[in-house]
């Protein structure tokens, strides 16, 4: 479980990104009728992907 949260290989990072993309896509689909909830889901997805990018650069 720790390897998924703090990956040490590139394969786990790709798996982590695929999981994030899937979760955001499902969240967008579930929140498609409520504009505010849709913005929240998209914002959380962008925030999480940004944190992943910062961690990858660092």
N, C-alpha and C positions, 0 to 999 in steps of 0.2 A: 504494500500500500504506500509506503514511503517513497518507493521508486516512481510511482505515478505522480505523486504530489511534487517531488523534487527530482526530476529525471536526470539521469547521468549519461544517457545515450540519446542519439538523434532519433532513433526509432520510437522511443517513448515520447519524445516531444511531438513527433508527427501524430502519434496516437492521441496525445493530449489535445492537439489542435483539431483533429477530426472529431473528438468528443465534444469540444466546445462548439464547433460549427454545427454539429447535429443538435446539441441542446438549444442553441440560439434559433436554429431553423424551426424546431418544434415549438419553442416559446413564441416565435413570431406567428406561427400558424394558429396557436391557441389564443393569442391576443389580437388577432386580426380585426376584430370588431370594435375594440376599445382603443381609441387613439392614444390616450395617456399611458395605458398599460403597454401598448406597442412601443412607445418611446422609451419606457423604462427597460423593456427587454433588450431593445437595440442598444441603449446606453450601457447596460450592464455587459452586454457582449463586447462592445467596443472597449470598455474599461478593462475587462479581463484579457482581451487580446493585446491591449497596450501593455498591461503588466507582464504578459508572457514575452512580448517583444523586448521590453526593458531588461528582463531577466536574461534573455538570450544574448543581448548585446553586452551586458555586464559580465 
